[in-house]
Amino acid sequence: MGAALDEAEAAGARGEVPIGAVLVNAGEIVARAGNRTRELSDATAHAELLVIREASRKLSSERLGLSDLYVTLEPCTMCAGAISFARIHRLYFGAVDEKGGAVVSGVRFFAAPTCHHAPEVYSGFDEARSSEMLKRFFRDRRST
């Protein structure tokens, strides 16, 4: 989770919402990214999607069933769908996102009967640091 938090910090420094993700396969970091939606002018450039794309390219497979994904914030519906389609084995995330999350909040995508694959889900990893980083980012934006 430390590497995902580093990616979130870097995203925040670029003016992006500070969310970071890391994909691990066989104990090795295969891909790491922070949000790049503003930089790439791409609403889908969430950290989770960027690491899934990079890992799929590096591993030459759209299925990442032996991989674990670490992300600093509960994934949204779009990212939860990608996690399911990529067949990610385990998902670890930091802060809960009551407004936009789709794993333990909102639509609870992985519990839906139409979900083809649900990863093992573990929440609360470095939750305080993840949450504080987001709160600070938005507080700073509102005060300027």
C-alpha positions as CSV (number, residue, x, y, z in Angstrom):
1,M,0.0,0.0,0.0
2,G,3.0,2.3,0.5
3,A,3.7,2.4,-3.2
4,A,0.0,3.2,-3.9
5,L,0.2,6.1,-1.4
6,D,3.4,7.3,-3.1
7,E,1.5,7.3,-6.5
8,A,-1.4,9.2,-4.9
9,E,1.0,11.8,-3.5
10,A,2.5,12.3,-7.0
11,A,-1.0,12.6,-8.5
12,G,-1.9,15.3,-6.0
13,A,1.3,17.1,-6.8
14,R,0.3,17.1,-10.5
15,G,-3.1,18.6,-9.6
16,E,-4.9,15.3,-10.0
17,V,-7.2,13.9,-7.3
18,P,-4.7,12.0,-5.2
19,I,-5.5,8.4,-5.8
20,G,-2.9,5.8,-6.4
21,A,-2.9,2.1,-7.4
22,V,-0.4,-0.7,-7.6
23,L,-0.8,-4.1,-9.2
24,V,1.2,-7.0,-7.8
25,N,1.8,-10.3,-9.5
26,A,3.8,-13.1,-8.0
27,G,5.0,-10.7,-5.2
28,E,6.4,-8.2,-7.7
29,I,5.0,-4.8,-8.6
30,V,4.0,-5.0,-12.2
31,A,2.3,-1.6,-12.6
32,R,1.8,1.5,-10.7
33,A,0.0,4.7,-11.4
34,G,-1.9,7.7,-10.0
35,N,-4.9,9.4,-11.4
36,R,-4.2,11.2,-14.8
37,T,-7.7,12.3,-15.8
38,R,-6.8,16.0,-16.2
39,E,-3.4,15.4,-17.7
40,L,-4.7,13.0,-20.3
41,S,-8.1,14.7,-20.7
42,D,-9.6,11.3,-20.2
43,A,-12.4,10.6,-17.7
44,T,-11.3,6.9,-17.7
45,A,-7.7,7.6,-16.6
46,H,-8.3,6.4,-13.1
47,A,-5.3,4.9,-11.3
48,E,-6.9,1.5,-11.2
49,L,-7.6,1.4,-15.0
50,L,-4.1,2.7,-15.8
51,V,-2.5,-0.1,-13.8
52,I,-4.8,-2.8,-15.2
53,R,-3.9,-1.6,-18.7
54,E,-0.2,-1.6,-18.0
55,A,-0.2,-4.9,-16.3
56,S,-2.2,-6.5,-19.1
57,R,0.3,-5.2,-21.6
58,K,3.3,-6.4,-19.6
59,L,1.9,-9.8,-18.8
60,S,0.3,-10.2,-22.3
61,S,-3.1,-11.1,-20.9
62,E,-6.4,-9.4,-20.2
63,R,-6.8,-11.8,-17.3
64,L,-4.9,-11.0,-14.2
65,G,-6.2,-13.7,-11.9
66,L,-3.0,-14.2,-9.9
67,S,-2.7,-10.5,-9.2
68,D,-3.5,-8.2,-6.3
69,L,-4.6,-4.6,-6.6
70,Y,-3.8,-2.0,-4.0
71,V,-5.6,1.3,-4.3
72,T,-5.9,4.2,-1.9
73,L,-9.6,4.8,-2.3
74,E,-12.6,2.5,-2.7
75,P,-13.0,1.9,-6.5
76,C,-15.9,3.5,-8.4
77,T,-18.3,1.5,-10.5
78,M,-16.2,1.8,-13.6
79,C,-13.1,0.6,-11.9
80,A,-15.0,-2.2,-10.1
81,G,-16.2,-3.4,-13.5
82,A,-12.7,-3.4,-14.9
83,I,-11.4,-5.3,-11.8
84,S,-14.0,-7.9,-12.3
85,F,-13.4,-8.3,-16.0
86,A,-9.6,-8.5,-15.4
87,R,-10.3,-11.3,-12.8
88,I,-8.1,-9.6,-10.2
89,H,-7.6,-12.1,-7.4
90,R,-7.6,-9.7,-4.4
91,L,-8.4,-6.0,-3.9
92,Y,-7.0,-4.0,-1.0
93,F,-8.1,-0.4,-0.6
94,G,-7.6,2.4,1.9
95,A,-10.4,4.9,2.4
96,V,-14.1,4.2,1.9
97,D,-15.8,6.5,-0.7
98,E,-19.3,6.9,0.5
99,K,-20.3,9.1,-2.5
100,G,-18.5,7.4,-5.4
101,G,-17.4,4.0,-4.2
102,A,-18.9,0.8,-5.6
103,V,-17.4,-2.0,-3.5
104,V,-18.7,-1.5,0.1
105,S,-20.6,1.7,-0.7
106,G,-23.1,2.6,-3.4
107,V,-24.0,-0.1,-5.8
108,R,-21.7,-2.8,-4.2
109,F,-20.8,-4.0,-7.7
110,F,-19.2,-7.3,-6.6
111,A,-22.4,-8.4,-4.8
112,A,-24.6,-7.8,-7.9
113,P,-26.0,-11.0,-9.4
114,T,-24.7,-9.8,-12.8
115,C,-21.1,-9.6,-11.6
116,H,-19.1,-12.4,-13.3
117,H,-16.1,-12.3,-10.9
118,A,-15.6,-10.8,-7.5
119,P,-12.2,-10.5,-6.0
120,E,-11.4,-11.0,-2.4
121,V,-11.8,-7.6,-0.8
122,Y,-9.9,-6.1,2.1
123,S,-10.5,-2.5,3.1
124,G,-9.0,-0.1,5.6
125,F,-5.3,-0.4,4.7
126,D,-3.7,2.9,5.6
127,E,-7.2,4.4,5.7
128,A,-6.3,7.4,7.8
129,R,-3.4,8.4,5.5
130,S,-5.5,7.9,2.4
131,S,-8.4,9.8,3.7
132,E,-6.3,12.7,5.1
133,M,-4.6,13.1,1.7
134,L,-7.9,13.4,-0.1
135,K,-9.4,15.8,2.6
136,R,-6.2,18.0,2.4
137,F,-6.3,18.1,-1.4
138,F,-10.0,19.3,-1.6
139,R,-9.6,21.6,1.4
140,D,-6.7,23.3,-0.4
141,R,-8.7,23.6,-3.6
142,R,-11.6,25.2,-1.8
143,S,-9.3,27.8,0.0
144,T,-7.7,29.1,-3.2
